[in-house]
Amino acid sequence: MNNKAFPSAGAGVNTRLAHIGHDPHAYHGFVNPPVVHASTVLFPDCRTMEKRDQKYTYGTRGTPTTDALCEALDELEGSAGTVLVPSGLAAISVPFLAFLSAGDHALIVDSVYAPCRQFCNTMLRRLGVDIEYYDPEIGAGIEGLIKSNTKLVHTEAPGSNTMEMQDIRAIADAAHRHGCVVTMDNTWATPLYFRPLDFGVDVSIHATTKYPSGHSDIVMGSVSANAKYWPQLHDAAITMGICGAPDDAYQILRGLRSMGVRLEHHQRSALDIARWLESRDDVARVLHPALPSFSGHEIWKRDFKGASGVFSFILKVEDERQFKAKAHAFLDTLSLFGLGYSWGGYESLAVPVSLSDRTIRKAPPDGPVIRLQIGLEDVADLRKDLEAGFASAAAM
Ligand SMILES: *Cc1c(COP(=O)(O)O)cnc(C)c1O
């Protein structure tokens, strides 16, 4: 092993995940970066302090630990810079506050992560931003919604819970013709399965809480921008005093090392279960972009390199008055699948999906929507658990 930084260009994704973000020989050969706990950073003299003429100046402005993670994420996203924030939701609110002002108009995809809608409808509207939701499958038709004061177009693909795919390239091209910044919540695919900046997106958003963490024990977000928008994003994060904590950054970088192999397993198991669900009479539809039956499948196949472990299905229930009771009977019977928010960890989860906040893509009429996160357990055991759930739903 030599002393040079790892030359990652051209290397396979798992090779890169194993070596990006930290050069061991920059820190006594230790394989992992140090966890630097910091507020104060000392300067050697007043002149250096006055000019801020050294690499690190204060704890909120980055440490060797947070830099290691940011460099790794820049490598994966192809971005000019990354800021770390305390949650995935903050990874949405920080860029929105960085780029939007009173009097601006923002276009938000209707299948957006629900707390993003809450932030837009309450705080952004209070600050004088005009918020409008658009159909996820609008594609180039987004141009018809852009006004002279439209500043930001926010995308998320697949959509939260209902998995609608978006033609990101077409949307970004239309938005750029009118000078808008394009943001994308890329949490589901991770940069391993989709690289937003390669498709014209300016700012890629992640709940690193999910797959990068991988163990349901960290809450953190990242925002990665291209060269055009990086200075404004970075300034906003510094101005608001938003930063990521060193222990969390360390754990996320640790999680990245195994994310490729974990995702392969999540992908394979989730597809296996999705196909099995699709073959069942008690399932109305399976909402998974990698299934040819799904409406966004062609876009997924064209643009994405893989599928992660989260998807939804619609339990077949004839009578709308029974939607909730049947969904609860199904979910309350599961024992391997936990009932809880978030995803991306090693354990399987199942939740009832509420779509009551949607304004365009409303809840489907053919049954209750249930979202699954397929963890790292053995598929045969997961199927057995789901079988028991279907039996309970049928029995009531
Ligand atoms: C979970 C999630 C978030 C928010 O992440 P937190 O760390 O839980 O705040 C944002 N976007 C998407 C798509 C998510 O699934």
The ligand as an SDF file (V2000), in Angstrom:
LIG
                    3D

 15 15  0  0  0  0  0  0  0  0999 V2000
  -37.1570   10.1800    5.9720 C   0  0  0  0  0  0  0  0  0  0  0  0
  -37.1410   11.1260    4.8360 C   0  0  0  0  0  0  0  0  0  0  0  0
  -36.7690   12.4530    5.0150 C   0  0  0  0  0  0  0  0  0  0  0  0
  -36.4810   13.0450    6.3940 C   0  0  0  0  0  0  0  0  0  0  0  0
  -35.4430   12.4600    7.0610 O   0  0  0  0  0  0  0  0  0  0  0  0
  -35.3170   12.6250    8.6590 P   0  0  0  0  0  0  0  0  0  0  0  0
  -33.8770   12.4010    8.9200 O   0  0  0  0  0  0  0  0  0  0  0  0
  -36.2080   11.5890    9.2450 O   0  0  0  0  0  0  0  0  0  0  0  0
  -35.7530   14.0190    8.9900 O   0  0  0  0  0  0  0  0  0  0  0  0
  -36.7230   13.2750    3.9230 C   0  0  0  0  0  0  0  0  0  0  0  0
  -37.0460   12.8090    2.6980 N   0  0  0  0  0  0  0  0  0  0  0  0
  -37.4260   11.5440    2.4840 C   0  0  0  0  0  0  0  0  0  0  0  0
  -37.7760   11.0980    1.1120 C   0  0  0  0  0  0  0  0  0  0  0  0
  -37.4880   10.6580    3.5430 C   0  0  0  0  0  0  0  0  0  0  0  0
  -37.9070    9.4040    3.3370 O   0  0  0  0  0  0  0  0  0  0  0  0
  1  2  1  0
  2  3  1  0
  2 14  2  0
  3  4  1  0
  3 10  2  0
  4  5  1  0
  5  6  1  0
  6  7  2  0
  6  8  1  0
  6  9  1  0
 10 11  1  0
 11 12  2  0
 12 13  1  0
 12 14  1  0
 14 15  1  0
M  END
$$$$
